[in-house]
Amino acid sequence: MVVASLIFLATLFLVIYQPKGLQIGTSAIIGAIVALVVGVVSLEDVQTVTSIVWDATLAFVGIIILSMVLDEIGFFEWCAIKMAKLSRGNGHLMFVYALLLGSFVSALFANDGAALILTPILLAKMRILQLNFKTIIAFLLAGGFISDSASLPFVFSNLTNIVTANYFNIGFAHYLSNMIIPYIVSTIVSIIVLWIVLRKEIPKQVDVTLLKNPNEVLKSKTLFQFAWFFLALLLVGYFVGDSYQLPVSLFALGGGLLFLLIATLVKTVEPKKIIKTAPWQVVWFSIGLYIVVYGLKNAGLTDYLEIVLKDLATQGDFLAVIGTGFIAAFLSAFMNNMPTIMIMDISLANIGNEAMIYANIIGCNLGPKMTPFGSLATLLWLHVLAQKGVVITFGQYSKFGLLVTPPVLFIVLLTLI
């Protein structure tokens, strides 16, 4: 158990801090190899882990590829400008619209898509609008929060969702039927809480005439219009695939590559650039990290967590759901949500409480917002902002996250009871 824990902590350190530019996938694979060499896991365990995470990982890569192509043709920039124009210069209305846009993008293009693609666009537009630094920080913090708090409705909205749905064999439609209400509540409550906390930094009026006409940013208006039809068709495909128990990645990755091909044929994107910059490191990250976590399972560490969760399950629905959600949230905040979702899934496997499974997902999606290193998306988001000249300190982020996350998490978890 000591060896398995040390390997896990060392791997987590490398993933979070990325010393000398060491990529996350490489760090996870190093940890997995060490675990295999010292006997913490076996080759059979590696096969088991690969069978669990391959679909989730490829689906996630597909969603990001689709997001990157849409970003390249001006899809998200059009949405951002349209959102600003619809506010008619009302700063508070613009704040609400920006969060609704973030919720929409997070649901359809995963939390990483919302955080990494939408954030630079919104930052650029806010600078054009000549908003002051405090206002920009307020909008960015709110947008970063909604990208995770709204990543609930679809299996593909978050890597944690895909991993859990695959682990427990939860179908696409069944998952949606259980998480659509938490998603709606999370979006509404997030907007209310974020507005209460940040309202003093939101300007009453903004000069939206400084922005371009939305259509001017589109590389191809025809492809943009087709994109809406394609997204609707892809969504239908997920439901059809669910009926025939087809893997989510067949549609997510297949859809992403198909749209990339279409965009290439109409000469609006460079396919080599998209493929090269796609998050392939996530593939090795998911497999490697899960192997390391599986070592904790083999060492018996997850058994202790299972005892706690089993006790919660006997205490009634309220304590079972709230307790599971907050355990997942705090573990995610302090040791990252990907290893947390894996450890919690393994611990919940023998309990048979479906509400606790969904509470785990909600906790792992919202909990990371309490610290800067709680999720991979947040780490990448902060890195992107730093490259754009916006530095948010550990103290600033944690103070905001610890203030906003618990009340939103508690109210969203109530919808499961």
Order of alpha helices (4+ residues) and beta strands (2+ residues): alpha-alpha-alpha-alpha-alpha-alpha-alpha-alpha-alpha-alpha-alpha-alpha-alpha-alpha-alpha-alpha-alpha-alpha-alpha
